[in-house]
Amino acid sequence: MSLFPNNGNNGSPIGPIGGANDYGINGMARAIPVIDISAVMRLVYVWMGLGLLITAFTALFISTNTAVLESLLANPGMIWGAIIAQLAVVLVISFALSKLSPSLAGILFLVYSALTGVTIGIVVSFYTAGSVASAFATTSVLFGVMTVFAFTTKMDLSKWGTFLLMGLVGLIVATLLNVFIFRSAGFDLVLSYFGVLLFTVLTAYDTYQIKKMAESPEFAMSGNDNILKLSIIGALKLYLDFINLFLYLLRIFGSSRD
C-alpha cells in the first residue's frame, strides 16, 4: 500500500497542491508532495505493536519457564550479554539508519524487541501476575492519553526537547549513583516517580515529533524506503517510552512474589 494519496495525476501518488505559492515564475504548477499522515502513523504503530508483542511473548516464555529462568539467574554474564546486545542494536538503528536497508532496520528492531523481552522476563518474574497486569494496563492508559494529547494539542511540544533530554540524562546519572553509591530505597522510589512523569511526557513529545516529521514536505520527498526506515525509528522511540513507563510503574506499584 502506498503511503501517498492518489490525486488523480495519471496515477502518480504525488501531485500538486493548488495555491498562489504553488506556481513557479512561468506560472507552471510546482509539484508539492502530499503524504497520507494517517498511513505513516499506522505504520509506526504497527511496528511498535509488533515489537511489543515479541517482547511480551519472550518475557512470558522466560518468566514461566523455570529451567530457562534459573539458568539465566545463575549466569549473570548471559544477562549482561543481552543488555549489551540491546544497547549495541539500538545504537546501530539510531546512528546508522541511513546506511541500513529497510528490511535490515526492521530485523534489527525485532531482534532488539526479543532481547528486551529477555530482560523484561527476568524482571517480571519477581512480581505477581496481578502487579504486572496492573502496571501494563496503567501504562496503556497513560500512553493512550498522551497520544491523543499529542495529536490534538495546539501547543508546540518541540520546545520541550531540551528539558526532556536534561531530565533523561539526570535520571540516568542519579540511578547509577543510587545503584553504586547511595543504595537508598527511598531515593529509588523518588526516581521511579520521576521516571513515570518523564516517560509520560516523552510519549507526548515523541508522538508530536513523529507527527510533525510526517507532515514535512522533505519527509514526503524522501522516498518510500526512507519513509519505512523513519517509521521504524519512530516506532523504536515510542516502544522505549512504553517499556520504560511500564518498568517504572511496576517498580512503584508492583507486589513481590515473596
URQUIDA-V769830 format. One record per residue. N is the residue number from 1. PSI is psi as a letter, one per 30 degrees, with the letter a starting at -180 (999 if undefined). OMEGA is omega in whole degrees, 0 to 359 (* if undefined). D_FIRST is the distance of its C-alpha to the first C-alpha in Angstrom with 1 decimal. Layout:
BEGIN
n: <N,N>
psi: <PSI,PSI>
omega: <OMEGA,OMEGA>
d_first: <D_FIRST,D_FIRST>
END
This chain:
BEGIN
n: <1,2,3,4,5,6,7,8,9,10,11,12,13,14,15,16,17,18,19,20,21,22,23,24,25,26,27,28,29,30,31,32,33,34,35,36,37,38,39,40,41,42,43,44,45,46,47,48,49,50,51,52,53,54,55,56,57,58,59,60,61,62,63,64,65,66,67,68,69,70,71,72,73,74,75,76,77,78,79,80,81,82,83,84,85,86,87,88,89,90,91,92,93,94,95,96,97,98,99,100,101,102,103,104,105,106,107,108,109,110,111,112,113,114,115,116,117,118,119,120,121,122,123,124,125,126,127,128,129,130,131,132,133,134,135,136,137,138,139,140,141,142,143,144,145,146,147,148,149,150,151,152,153,154,155,156,157,158,159,160,161,162,163,164,165,166,167,168,169,170,171,172,173,174,175,176,177,178,179,180,181,182,183,184,185,186,187,188,189,190,191,192,193,194,195,196,197,198,199,200,201,202,203,204,205,206,207,208,209,210,211,212,213,214,215,216,217,218,219,220,221,222,223,224,225,226,227,228,229,230,231,232,233,234,235,236,237,238,239,240,241,242,243,244,245,246,247,248,249,250,251,252,253,254,255,256,257,258>
psi: <k,k,f,k,k,j,g,g,i,h,g,k,f,k,l,l,k,l,l,e,g,g,k,a,e,g,g,k,k,k,j,j,k,k,k,j,e,e,e,e,e,e,e,e,f,e,e,e,e,e,e,e,e,e,e,e,e,e,e,e,e,e,f,f,j,e,e,e,e,e,e,e,f,f,i,f,e,e,e,e,e,e,e,e,e,e,e,e,e,e,e,e,e,e,f,g,e,f,f,k,l,e,e,e,e,e,e,e,e,e,e,e,e,e,e,e,e,e,e,e,e,e,e,f,f,f,l,l,e,e,e,e,e,e,e,e,e,e,e,e,e,e,e,e,e,e,e,e,e,e,f,f,k,f,l,j,f,f,f,f,e,e,e,e,e,e,e,e,e,e,e,e,e,e,e,e,e,e,e,f,d,e,h,k,e,e,e,e,e,e,e,e,e,e,e,e,e,e,f,e,e,e,e,e,e,e,e,e,e,e,e,e,e,f,f,k,e,e,e,e,f,f,l,e,e,e,e,e,e,f,e,e,e,e,e,e,e,e,e,e,e,e,e,e,e,e,e,e,e,e,e,e,f,k,k,k,f,999>
omega: <181,177,184,178,177,183,177,181,179,177,179,181,181,181,182,173,181,179,184,183,184,181,180,183,183,178,179,178,180,184,175,185,177,181,178,184,182,179,178,181,175,180,178,184,175,178,179,180,178,178,180,178,179,178,182,181,178,179,179,179,182,187,182,179,187,182,180,181,179,178,179,181,179,181,181,179,178,179,178,177,178,180,179,178,176,181,181,182,182,177,178,180,186,189,179,185,183,182,182,171,179,181,180,177,179,179,180,178,180,175,178,180,180,178,177,178,178,181,178,179,178,181,185,179,180,182,178,180,179,178,180,180,180,179,180,180,180,177,181,180,180,179,180,180,180,177,178,179,182,182,187,185,174,180,176,184,181,180,183,190,183,182,179,177,178,179,180,178,179,179,180,181,181,179,179,178,181,180,188,184,188,181,183,178,179,179,177,179,178,179,179,177,177,178,177,179,184,185,171,179,178,177,178,182,182,177,179,181,178,179,179,177,182,181,185,177,180,179,181,182,186,179,185,180,179,178,179,180,179,176,178,179,175,178,180,180,181,176,180,176,182,183,181,177,178,183,180,176,179,179,182,189,184,176,181,176,183,*>
d_first: <0.0,3.8,6.5,8.8,10.0,11.4,15.1,16.5,17.5,17.4,13.7,13.4,10.8,14.0,17.1,20.6,21.8,25.2,28.2,31.5,30.1,27.3,29.8,31.5,35.2,35.1,33.3,30.1,26.9,25.3,21.5,20.5,16.9,15.2,12.7,11.2,13.5,12.6,9.0,11.0,13.7,11.7,10.7,14.4,15.7,13.8,15.3,18.6,18.8,18.3,21.0,23.3,23.1,24.1,26.8,28.0,28.3,30.0,32.4,33.2,34.1,36.2,38.0,38.9,39.9,43.4,44.0,41.0,41.7,45.4,44.6,42.4,45.0,47.7,46.0,45.0,44.0,41.0,39.9,40.5,38.6,35.5,35.9,36.4,33.4,31.3,32.7,32.1,28.4,27.7,29.6,27.7,24.3,25.8,27.8,26.3,22.6,22.7,24.1,21.7,18.7,15.5,16.3,19.9,19.3,17.3,20.2,22.8,21.4,21.6,25.0,26.1,25.2,27.3,30.1,30.1,30.3,33.5,35.2,34.1,35.4,38.8,38.9,38.1,40.7,43.4,42.3,42.5,39.5,40.2,40.1,36.8,35.2,36.8,35.6,32.0,32.1,33.7,31.1,28.3,30.1,30.9,27.4,26.0,28.8,28.2,24.4,25.3,28.1,25.9,23.5,26.5,29.3,30.7,32.2,31.3,30.7,30.3,34.1,34.3,33.0,36.4,38.1,35.4,35.7,39.5,39.3,37.1,39.5,42.4,41.1,40.7,44.1,45.8,44.3,45.6,49.0,49.2,48.3,50.8,53.5,53.7,52.4,52.7,51.2,51.6,49.8,47.0,46.5,46.5,43.8,41.7,41.9,41.1,38.1,36.8,37.3,35.8,32.5,32.2,32.4,30.2,27.4,27.6,28.0,25.1,22.7,24.1,23.8,20.1,19.5,21.7,20.0,16.6,18.5,20.2,19.7,20.3,17.3,15.1,16.9,16.8,13.8,10.6,13.0,15.2,12.8,11.9,15.6,16.7,14.6,16.6,19.8,19.2,18.7,21.9,23.8,23.1,23.7,27.0,28.0,27.5,29.4,32.2,32.6,32.9,35.4,37.6,37.6,38.6,41.4,42.8,42.6,42.3,45.2,46.5,46.9,50.5>
END
